[in-house]
Amino acid sequence: MQVSAMRQQIRRTKLPFGGFAEDHVELDVAGAPIAIVPGTRIEGLLAHFWFKPKFAQNLHGVAADLDSGAQSRKLRGLLVDRNLDADPPERRGGRQPAHAGADNRNPERPCHRFTFPKIVWRASDRALVAQLSTKSSADLTERYRITGAVRYKDALTPTPKWLQKKPIRRGLREPGQGNKSPTGEDLMFARRLPLLATLAAAMLASTSAPAQISDDVVKIGVLTDMNGPASTPTGQGSVTAAQMAVDDFGGKVLGKPISVVVGDHQLKADVGAAIARRWYDVEQVDLIVDVPVSAVGLAVQNIANEKKRLFITHSTGSADFHGKFCSPYAIQWVFDTHALAVGTAQAVVKRGGDSWFFITDDYAFGHALERDASAVVTANGGKVLGSVRPPLATPDLSSFVLQAQSSKAKIIGIAAGPPNNMNEIKTGSEFGVFKGGQQMAALLALITDIHSLGLPAAQGLLLTTSFYWDMDDKTREWSKRYFAKMNRMPTMWQAGVYSSVMHYLNAIKEAGTDDPLKVAAKMREKPIEDFFARNGRLREDNLMVHDLWLVQVKSPEESKYPWDYYKILTTISGTDAFGPPNPDCPLVKK
């Protein structure tokens, strides 16, 4: 049975590109049968090759008009009635034809190269992907061959009924010819093309033997801050780390290429979510990595859950990722607020730092750090003498540091992220905090922060880290290769990007597929022991648990070479730092 007409009226003045179809629609675009089932997401209308001028004018008008809006009567004249003589649609009520390259006064003038419809749609998040494209025969202006391909990968919805129809038995003809046999110059297609048979056969083949790699490429998106305040510890460094992993893996997995794409979310949740949606929906990105700032990370996690694609966060610390918001599609790789706060506080209290005063950023991230660290201090017999809460990006922190200094607490806890944390440490150094016998413990500090502050200001600072470049031969070997590309040593976030991408690619290789859930399951099977992680394992709540290190920043006299900044004081086991799985996570077995 040939699908040759739209059987239900178009309810809107344009197809909902980027949206979802409301009805089962069967239509004919320039002789090519297209069917859209309810709930499908219409993603694009593109095209190429040469056509006879008058036909090309109308066809290109349809392509432009579907995306810009036009009266349904005109659309039906071109799509349904196959009226080759219909006037070309006009954009948004204007008088200019949608296909400005065609000449109404000279219909025989050759049309420039443009796009023939290629419609890409997806029925549900992980179900149907189909494409129609053109391939030329000898005479590009007169003969065309349309081919179709469909892949049905691990579908979550039943096979659409329209794909179960019998294959068409007659070739596709130029619009306006009806059922008569085309001959001579009016012949548009040289041979009969059973398009639906091709689609059905490909679908049956794919369901019986699923494709190993969707879209024949593994695409990794690094969604980061390229120019803002988080760009130094993430940014281009994270992109470089991901590309290094791809290159070291060999550039291919299961015989298919691996590509890396980059997006700048500008530390805005709505921007990050929009990029993630476009990547998953249109660009077929398989994995998103990095994503600094918890608000952006949680927004991207929501999109990953909706689209059922993988997301690994490295520079986002909220413990909610593996707590109440945990997901089978979202993985936390490097740290969380609990690990940094608990690891630092517990280790410092055991070393005699039993009285604390906190300078806490006045937003959720800072509050979480203070809460978790305070609980550990008191649980281990210490005391919390008080806290102050400067707003984020406070220009003058003098009064807050003076209050902490006057408390006489042995440890001033910096429960803050950039830029307050480094400004507080710098101000404390200027006010003689370290010289007076007090110590500062940063619950979040990165090696790039220490490099920016300088050792004279940062010396004596205590902090916890997941990675230090100069810890052993493995860390030094990889970090020196990274330094050759970036001219600075990597942060724990950037090193974590490499580690996770490499583990992800190995999981694809071992699983024999890039199916998100199968890959994640394979990632959980094997321990993670590389230059980045010691005693690492991906837990059932999708938190990568691994050892951390309590370090102290060296004095200028102790540092022997560039980036020689840390003294490792003790190892904090992953079990102690991260604690047990949060029972609020639905992935955790009760």
C-alpha positions in Angstrom: 0.0 0.0 0.0 1.5 3.3 -1.1 1.3 6.1 1.4 0.6 9.1 -0.9 -1.5 11.7 0.9 -2.1 13.4 4.1 -5.0 11.7 5.7 -5.6 14.2 8.4 -5.8 17.9 8.1 -2.8 19.9 9.3 -4.1 21.6 12.4 -1.5 24.3 12.6 -0.1 26.7 10.1 3.3 25.0 10.4 4.7 21.6 11.4 6.0 21.9 15.0 9.7 21.8 14.5 11.4 21.1 17.8 8.0 20.1 19.1 5.8 17.0 19.0 3.2 16.0 16.5 -0.4 15.7 17.9 -1.9 13.4 15.2 -1.0 10.5 13.0 -0.1 12.3 9.8 0.7 10.6 6.5 1.9 13.0 3.8 3.7 13.1 0.6 6.7 15.5 0.2 7.6 15.8 -3.5 6.8 12.2 -4.1 8.4 10.8 -1.0 5.9 9.3 1.5 6.5 10.5 5.0 4.5 9.3 8.1 4.6 11.0 11.5 2.9 9.2 14.4 1.6 10.9 17.5 4.2 12.0 19.9 7.1 12.1 17.4 9.5 14.9 17.7 10.1 16.7 14.3 13.7 17.7 14.2 14.6 19.0 10.8 13.9 19.6 7.2 17.0 19.9 5.0 17.9 19.1 1.5 20.3 19.1 -1.5 20.7 18.5 -5.3 19.3 20.1 -8.5 15.7 20.0 -9.7 13.8 21.4 -12.7 13.3 25.1 -12.0 9.5 25.3 -11.5 9.4 22.2 -9.3 12.5 23.3 -7.4 10.9 26.7 -6.7 7.8 25.1 -5.2 9.7 22.4 -3.4 12.2 24.8 -1.8 9.3 27.0 -0.9 7.8 24.1 1.0 11.1 23.5 2.8 11.4 27.1 3.8 7.7 27.5 4.6 7.3 24.5 6.9 9.8 26.2 9.2 8.6 29.7 8.8 4.8 29.3 8.8 2.2 29.5 5.9 -1.4 29.0 5.3 -2.4 25.4 5.4 -4.2 25.7 2.1 -1.0 26.5 0.3 0.8 23.7 2.1 -1.9 21.3 1.1 -1.7 22.4 -2.5 2.0 21.5 -2.6 2.1 18.5 -0.2 -1.2 16.8 -0.7 -2.7 17.8 -4.0 0.8 17.7 -5.6 -0.1 20.8 -7.4 3.0 21.7 -9.3 1.5 24.9 -10.6 0.7 26.2 -7.1 2.1 29.6 -6.3 5.2 29.4 -4.1 4.4 30.1 -0.4 5.3 33.5 0.9 7.1 33.9 4.2 5.0 35.3 7.0 2.6 37.2 4.8 5.2 38.9 2.8 5.3 39.1 -1.0 8.7 37.5 -1.5 8.7 33.8 -2.5 10.1 31.5 0.1 12.6 30.3 -2.5 14.2 33.6 -3.5 16.7 31.8 -5.8 14.0 30.8 -8.3 12.8 33.2 -10.9 9.0 33.4 -11.5 9.5 35.3 -14.8 11.8 32.7 -16.2 10.8 29.2 -15.1 13.4 27.6 -17.3 16.3 29.4 -15.6 18.4 26.8 -13.8 18.0 26.7 -10.1 21.0 27.1 -7.9 22.1 24.1 -5.7 19.8 23.9 -2.6 18.3 21.4 -0.3 15.8 18.7 -1.1 13.7 17.6 1.9 15.5 15.4 4.3 13.1 14.9 7.2 14.5 13.5 10.5 12.2 12.4 13.2 12.3 10.5 16.4 9.4 8.6 17.9 9.9 8.8 21.6 13.2 9.5 23.2 15.0 6.4 22.3 12.9 4.7 19.7 12.7 5.5 16.1 15.2 7.4 14.1 14.6 7.7 10.3 16.0 9.7 7.5 15.1 10.3 3.9 17.8 11.6 1.6 18.6 11.7 -2.1 21.3 10.2 -4.3 21.7 11.3 -7.8 21.7 9.2 -10.9 23.4 10.2 -14.2 21.2 13.1 -15.0 20.9 15.2 -11.8 18.2 17.5 -13.3 15.8 14.7 -14.3 16.4 11.4 -12.5 16.5 10.8 -8.8 16.7 7.9 -6.4 15.3 8.2 -2.9 16.6 5.8 -0.3 15.4 5.3 3.2 16.9 3.9 6.3 15.5 3.3 9.7 17.0 2.0 12.9 14.9 0.9 15.8 17.2 0.8 18.8 16.0 -0.6 22.1 12.6 0.9 21.5 10.6 1.8 24.5 7.4 2.0 22.5 5.7 -0.5 20.2 6.5 -0.5 16.5 4.3 2.2 14.8 1.5 0.6 12.8 2.4 2.6 9.7 5.8 0.8 9.5 4.0 -2.5 9.5 2.1 -1.8 6.3 2.8 -3.7 3.2 5.6 -2.2 1.0 4.6 0.0 -1.9 4.7 -1.7 -5.2 4.8 1.2 -7.6 7.6 3.6 -8.1 7.4 7.2 -6.8 6.4 9.7 -9.4 6.7 13.4 -9.8 3.8 15.2 -8.2 0.9 15.9 -10.5 1.2 12.7 -12.6 -1.3 10.6 -10.7 -1.1 6.9 -11.7 -0.2 7.3 -15.4 3.1 5.8 -16.5 5.7 8.6 -16.6 7.8 8.8 -19.8 10.3 11.1 -21.4 11.4 14.3 -19.8 8.6 14.1 -17.3 10.2 11.1 -15.7 11.4 12.0 -12.3 12.5 8.7 -10.9 14.2 6.2 -13.1 13.1 3.1 -11.4 10.4 1.9 -9.0 11.5 2.5 -5.5 9.8 0.5 -2.8 10.6 3.0 0.0 8.5 1.5 2.7 9.9 -2.0 1.9 13.3 -0.5 2.5 12.2 1.0 5.7 10.5 -2.1 7.0 13.4 -4.4 6.0 15.9 -2.1 7.8 13.7 -2.0 10.8 13.3 -5.8 11.0 17.1 -6.2 10.5 17.8 -3.7 13.3 15.4 -5.3 15.8 16.8 -8.8 15.3 20.4 -7.6 15.4 20.6 -4.1 17.0 23.3 -1.7 15.8 26.3 -1.7 18.0 26.8 2.1 17.8 23.8 4.4 17.3 24.3 6.8 14.4 27.6 5.1 13.6 29.5 7.6 15.8 30.1 8.0 19.6 29.7 11.7 20.3 30.8 13.3 23.6 29.8 16.8 24.5 31.9 18.9 26.9 29.4 21.4 28.4 31.5 23.9 30.4 32.3 27.5 31.2 34.6 28.7 28.4 35.0 32.3 29.4 33.6 32.9 32.9 35.0 32.6 36.4 35.0 28.7 36.2 36.8 28.6 32.9 40.3 28.1 34.4 39.6 25.0 36.5 37.2 23.6 33.8 36.7 25.3 30.4 39.3 24.5 27.6 41.2 22.3 30.0 38.2 20.0 30.3 37.9 19.9 26.5 41.6 19.1 26.2 41.3 16.3 28.7 38.3 14.7 26.9 40.1 14.9 23.6 43.2 13.4 25.1 41.1 10.4 26.3 39.6 10.0 22.8 43.1 10.2 21.2 44.6 7.8 23.7 41.8 5.3 23.1 42.6 5.4 19.3 39.8 7.6 18.0 37.4 4.7 17.4 35.4 2.3 19.4 33.8 -0.9 17.9 35.1 0.4 14.6 33.1 3.6 14.8 34.6 7.1 15.1 34.5 9.1 18.4 34.0 12.9 18.2 34.1 15.6 20.8 31.8 18.7 20.7 32.0 21.8 22.9 29.3 24.0 24.5 29.5 27.1 26.7 26.7 27.3 29.2 27.9 30.7 30.6 27.0 29.4 34.1 23.3 29.8 33.3 21.0 26.9 33.9 18.6 27.8 31.1 21.5 28.0 28.6 22.9 24.7 29.7 19.6 23.0 29.5 19.0 24.3 26.0 22.3 23.1 24.8 21.9 19.7 26.4 18.4 19.3 24.8 19.7 20.3 21.3 22.7 18.0 21.7 20.6 15.0 22.7 17.7 15.6 20.3 19.3 17.0 17.2 23.1 16.4 17.3 22.7 12.9 18.8 25.3 13.4 21.5 25.7 10.2 23.5 27.4 11.6 26.6 27.7 15.1 28.2 30.6 15.7 30.6 31.9 18.4 33.0 29.1 21.0 33.6 30.4 23.3 36.5 27.9 24.9 38.9 25.2 22.8 40.7 22.2 24.7 39.3 23.4 24.1 35.7 24.3 20.5 36.5 20.9 19.7 37.9 19.2 21.3 34.9 21.3 19.2 32.5 20.6 16.1 34.6 16.8 16.7 34.2 17.3 16.8 30.4 19.5 13.6 30.5 16.7 11.8 32.4 14.1 13.0 30.0 16.1 12.0 26.9 17.5 8.8 28.5 21.1 9.7 27.6 24.2 9.7 29.8 25.6 12.6 31.8 28.8 12.6 33.9 29.4 15.6 36.1 32.9 16.4 37.4 32.8 20.0 38.6 29.4 20.0 40.3 29.4 19.2 44.0 25.8 18.9 45.1 25.2 15.6 46.9 21.7 15.6 45.5 23.0 14.1 42.3 23.3 10.8 44.0 20.7 11.5 46.7 17.1 12.5 46.2 17.7 13.4 42.5 19.8 10.3 41.6 19.2 8.8 38.2 20.4 5.8 36.2 21.6 8.3 33.5 23.6 10.7 35.7 27.0 9.9 37.2 29.0 12.0 39.7 32.7 11.3 39.2 35.1 13.6 41.1 33.7 14.9 44.4 30.6 16.1 46.3 30.1 18.6 49.1 29.8 15.8 51.7 33.2 14.2 50.7 35.1 17.5 50.8 33.5 18.8 54.0 33.6 15.5 55.9 37.0 14.5 54.6 38.6 17.8 55.5 36.9 18.2 58.9 37.4 14.6 60.1 41.1 14.6 59.1 41.8 18.0 60.6 40.0 17.2 63.9 42.0 14.0 64.2 45.2 16.1 63.9 44.1 18.4 66.8 42.0 21.1 65.0 39.0 20.7 67.4 37.6 24.2 67.4 36.1 25.8 64.2 34.7 29.0 63.0 33.1 29.1 59.5 33.1 31.8 56.8 30.3 30.5 54.7 29.0 31.6 51.3 25.4 32.6 51.7 23.8 30.2 49.3 23.0 26.5 49.1 26.5 25.2 48.2 28.1 27.0 51.1 25.4 26.0 53.6 25.8 22.4 52.6 29.6 22.5 53.2 29.1 24.1 56.6 26.4 21.7 57.6 28.3 18.6 56.7 31.6 19.8 58.2 30.0 21.0 61.4 28.3 17.6 61.9 31.7 15.8 61.6 33.5 18.3 63.9 30.9 17.8 66.7 30.7 14.0 66.2 34.5 13.8 66.7 34.5 15.8 69.9 35.2 19.2 68.5 33.3 22.5 68.8 31.9 25.0 66.3 32.3 28.5 67.8 30.2 30.3 65.2 30.0 31.4 61.6 29.5 34.4 59.3 27.8 34.4 55.9 29.0 36.9 53.3 27.0 37.1 50.1 28.5 35.6 46.9 31.2 37.8 45.2 31.4 40.2 48.2 34.1 42.8 47.2 35.3 43.5 50.8 35.6 40.5 53.1 37.6 42.2 55.8 34.9 42.4 58.5 34.1 38.7 58.0 37.7 37.6 58.3 38.2 39.7 61.4 35.2 38.1 63.1 36.6 34.7 62.4 40.1 35.7 63.6 38.7 37.2 66.8 36.9 33.9 67.6 40.3 32.4 68.5 39.2 29.1 66.8 42.0 26.9 65.9 40.5 26.3 62.4 38.8 28.9 60.2 36.7 26.8 57.8 36.2 28.3 54.3 32.8 26.9 53.2 32.8 28.7 49.9 33.6 28.5 46.3 35.1 31.0 43.8 35.6 33.9 44.1 34.9 34.3 47.8 37.1 31.4 48.9 40.3 32.7 47.4 39.6 36.3 48.5 39.0 35.1 52.1 42.3 33.2 52.1 44.2 36.1 50.7 42.6 38.5 53.2 43.3 36.1 56.1 47.0 36.0 55.1 47.2 39.8 54.9 45.7 40.0 58.4 48.2 37.5 59.9 45.9 34.6 60.5 48.5 32.0 59.9 51.2 33.9 61.8 48.9 34.1 64.8 48.7 30.4 65.1 45.3 29.8 63.5 44.9 27.7 60.4 42.5 28.0 57.5 40.8 24.9 56.0 39.3 25.3 52.5 36.5 22.9 52.0 36.9 23.6 48.2 40.1 24.8 46.7 41.8 23.8 43.4 45.4 23.9 42.4 44.7 26.7 39.9 43.4 28.7 42.9 46.7 28.2 44.8 48.6 29.1 41.6 46.6 32.4 41.3 47.0 33.3 45.0 50.7 32.4 45.2 52.4 30.5 47.9 53.2 33.5 50.1 49.4 34.1 50.6 48.3 30.5 50.5 51.0 28.8 52.6 49.7 26.7 55.4 46.2 26.3 53.9 44.6 22.9 54.5 42.4 21.3 51.8 41.1 18.1 50.5 41.6 17.0 46.8 40.7 14.1 44.6 43.9 14.5 42.6 47.3 16.0 42.7 49.5 16.0 39.7 52.8 15.4 41.6 51.6 12.5 43.7 53.4 9.6 41.9 54.8 8.5 38.5 51.3 7.9 37.0 50.0 11.3 37.9 53.2 13.0 36.7 53.3 11.2 33.4 49.7 12.2 32.4 49.9 15.7 33.9 53.1 16.6 32.0 51.4 15.6 28.7 48.4 17.8 29.7 50.8 20.6 30.6 52.4 20.5 27.2 49.0 21.3 25.7 47.6 23.8 28.3 50.7 25.3 29.9 49.3 24.7 33.4 48.7 21.7 35.5 45.3 20.0 35.6 42.7 20.5 38.3 41.0 17.4 39.8 38.0 18.3 37.7 40.0 18.2 34.4 41.8 15.0 35.3 38.4 13.5 36.2 37.1 14.3 32.7 39.8 12.2 31.1 39.3 9.3 33.6 35.6 9.1 33.1 35.7 9.4 29.3 38.3 6.6 29.1 36.2 4.4 31.4 33.1 5.2 29.4 34.8 4.2 26.1 36.2 1.0 27.6 32.7 0.1 28.8 31.3 0.6 25.3 33.9 -1.7 24.0 33.2 -4.4 26.5 29.4 -4.0 26.3 29.4 -4.1 22.5 27.0 -1.2 22.4 26.6 2.4 23.3 23.2 1.8 24.9 23.2 4.2 27.9 22.0 1.7 30.6 24.1 -1.2 29.3 27.2 1.0 29.3 26.5 2.4 32.8 26.0 -1.2 34.1 29.4 -2.2 32.5 31.0 0.9 34.1 29.8 -0.3 37.5 31.2 -3.8 37.0 34.9 -3.0 37.0 37.0 -1.1 39.6 38.4 2.2 38.6 42.2 2.3 39.1 44.0 4.8 36.9 46.2 7.8 37.3 43.2 9.8 38.7 41.4 7.3 41.0 42.7 5.0 43.7 40.3 2.3 44.9 37.6 3.7 42.7 34.3 2.1 42.0 31.0 3.3 40.6 28.4 2.7 43.2 24.7 1.7 42.6 23.7 5.3 43.2 26.1 6.3 40.3 28.6 8.0 42.6 32.2 7.2 41.9 33.7 6.5 45.3 37.5 6.8 45.5 40.3 7.9 47.9 40.9 11.6 48.7 43.9 13.3 50.1 44.3 15.9 52.9 47.1 18.3 51.8 48.7 21.4 53.1 50.0 24.2 50.9 53.8 24.5 51.0 55.7 27.6 51.9 57.7 29.3 49.2 60.9 27.8 50.7 59.5 24.3 50.6 58.5 24.5 46.9 61.4 23.2 44.7 59.9 23.6 41.2 56.9 25.1 39.4 53.5 23.8 40.6 55.2 22.1 43.6 52.5 23.3 45.9 51.2 20.5 48.2 52.4 18.3 51.0 50.2 15.2 51.3 49.3 14.8 55.0 47.0 11.8 54.9 44.9 9.6 52.7 41.1 9.6 53.3 39.4 6.4 52.1 36.5 6.8 49.8 34.2 5.0 52.3 35.1 7.5 55.0 34.8 10.5 52.7 31.6 9.7 50.8 29.8 7.7 53.4 27.1 5.1 52.6 24.5 5.6 49.8 21.7 8.0 50.5 18.5 6.0 51.2 16.6 8.8 49.4 18.0 7.6 46.2 15.5 5.3 44.4 18.4 3.3 42.9 19.6 2.2 46.3 18.4 -1.2 47.3 16.4 -0.9 50.6 
